[in-house]
């Protein structure tokens, strides 16, 4: 579709409006993460690991291993 002249492209888009949307969608890159998303994800992973370590330590303590 990129090879079409501007006049033909305009007529094609007028007759088939979804053509432009599909062509643009195919070449669009995914959105980058918002500023807080990466830090929130890292925080959730760290928190999950801390909970897991605490649970293992409590389990070991209940068996008198530590």
N, C-alpha and C positions, 0 to 999 in steps of 0.2 A: 504493500500500500504506500510505502514511502516514495516509490518511483513515480507516482501519479503527479501530473501537473496540478497547480493550485486550483485551476478551473474545474478539472475533473474531480478532484478531491472535494471541492465545495458541493458539486452536484451529488456526489456519492453520499456525503454526509447529510445533505438535505433529504435525499430519498431514503436513506437508511441511517438514522441517527445513532443506532447502537454500534455501527462500524467504528466510529471515532472512539467511543468509550472502550470497546474491546481492544482496539489497537493500542490505545494509551495504557490500558490496564496491563497488557502483555509486557510492556517495556518498563513499567514503573518498578522501582526498587521498593522493597519493604520499608515501612517507616522505622526510623531509628527509635530506640527506647527513649521514653521521656526521662528527664533528669533524675527523678527520684526512684525510677523503677529498678535500676541496677543496684543501687544501695539497699533498697528494700529487699530485693532477692538475696543479696549477700547476707543481710541481717537475719532473714528467715533461715537460711542454711546454717549460720552460726548458732542461732537459738536452738534449732533442732538438734544440732550436735551436742550442745550443752545439756539439753534435756536428756538425750540418750546417755551421755557420760554419767550424769547424776543418777539416772535409773540403774545403770550397771553398778555404780559404786554402792547405792543403797542395797541392791540385791546381794552384792558380795559381803556387805557389812551384816546383812541379816543371816547369812550363813557362817559368820564369824571368820571369814577368810582374811579380812583386813583389820 
